[in-house]
Amino acid sequence: MFTTNATALRRNLFGILEQTIKYNEPVSVSTKEGNAVILSEDDYNSIMETLYLTSIPGMREKIIDGLATPPEECITEDQVSW
């Protein structure tokens, strides 16, 4: 995580934002009042999706089970009737 203070952030805002977006590296900004974190939109959306999915009862376990299932044990397209 890249760390900066509010003064340096103001001086280099555009460059810091570009780097955050390009490399998906969060930026920690320290101020007198506390700290803040700047994330790329992709990272933010990923966090929100993870929070949503893990809020569904039983979903976490289904995801873990799915990750442990070998691809050859998954349903193929010819087994699905749309």
C-alpha positions as CSV (number, residue, x, y, z in Angstrom):
1,M,0.0,0.0,0.0
2,F,1.3,3.4,-1.0
3,T,1.3,5.9,1.9
4,T,1.2,9.7,1.6
5,N,-0.1,12.7,3.5
6,A,-2.8,15.2,2.5
7,T,-0.3,17.9,1.4
8,A,1.5,15.5,-0.9
9,L,-1.8,14.1,-2.2
10,R,-2.9,17.6,-3.2
11,R,0.3,18.3,-5.0
12,N,0.2,15.0,-6.9
13,L,-3.5,14.1,-7.0
14,F,-3.8,13.3,-10.7
15,G,-0.6,11.2,-10.7
16,I,-1.5,9.3,-7.6
17,L,-5.0,8.6,-8.9
18,E,-3.6,7.3,-12.2
19,Q,-1.2,5.0,-10.4
20,T,-4.0,3.7,-8.1
21,I,-6.2,2.9,-11.2
22,K,-3.3,1.5,-13.3
23,Y,-1.8,-0.8,-10.6
24,N,-4.9,-1.3,-8.3
25,E,-2.7,-0.4,-5.3
26,P,-4.6,1.3,-2.5
27,V,-3.3,4.7,-1.2
28,S,-3.3,5.4,2.5
29,V,-3.6,9.2,3.2
30,S,-2.7,10.4,6.6
31,T,-4.2,13.7,8.0
32,K,-4.3,15.4,11.4
33,E,-7.9,14.0,11.8
34,G,-7.1,10.4,10.9
35,N,-6.4,8.3,7.9
36,A,-8.3,7.5,4.7
37,V,-7.8,5.0,1.9
38,I,-8.2,5.6,-1.8
39,L,-9.0,2.6,-3.9
40,S,-9.5,2.0,-7.6
41,E,-13.1,1.5,-8.7
42,D,-12.3,-2.1,-9.7
43,D,-11.0,-2.9,-6.2
44,Y,-14.0,-1.1,-4.6
45,N,-16.4,-3.1,-6.8
46,S,-14.6,-6.3,-5.9
47,I,-14.9,-5.6,-2.2
48,M,-18.6,-4.7,-2.5
49,E,-19.3,-7.9,-4.5
50,T,-17.5,-10.0,-1.9
51,L,-19.4,-8.4,0.9
52,Y,-22.7,-9.0,-0.9
53,L,-21.9,-12.7,-1.7
54,T,-20.7,-13.5,1.8
55,S,-23.9,-11.9,3.3
56,I,-26.1,-14.5,1.6
57,P,-26.6,-17.4,4.0
58,G,-24.6,-20.5,2.9
59,M,-23.0,-18.7,-0.1
60,R,-19.5,-18.7,1.5
61,E,-19.6,-22.5,1.9
62,K,-20.9,-23.0,-1.7
63,I,-18.1,-20.9,-3.1
64,I,-15.5,-22.8,-1.1
65,D,-17.0,-26.2,-2.2
66,G,-17.1,-24.9,-5.8
67,L,-13.4,-23.9,-5.7
68,A,-12.6,-27.4,-4.4
69,T,-14.5,-29.2,-7.2
70,P,-12.4,-30.4,-10.1
71,P,-13.6,-29.0,-13.4
72,E,-14.3,-32.5,-14.8
73,E,-17.0,-32.9,-12.1
74,C,-18.8,-29.8,-13.1
75,I,-21.9,-29.8,-15.3
76,T,-21.2,-29.5,-19.0
77,E,-23.4,-27.5,-21.4
78,D,-24.9,-30.7,-22.9
79,Q,-26.3,-31.6,-19.4
80,V,-28.2,-28.3,-19.1
81,S,-31.6,-27.9,-20.8
82,W,-32.3,-24.2,-21.3
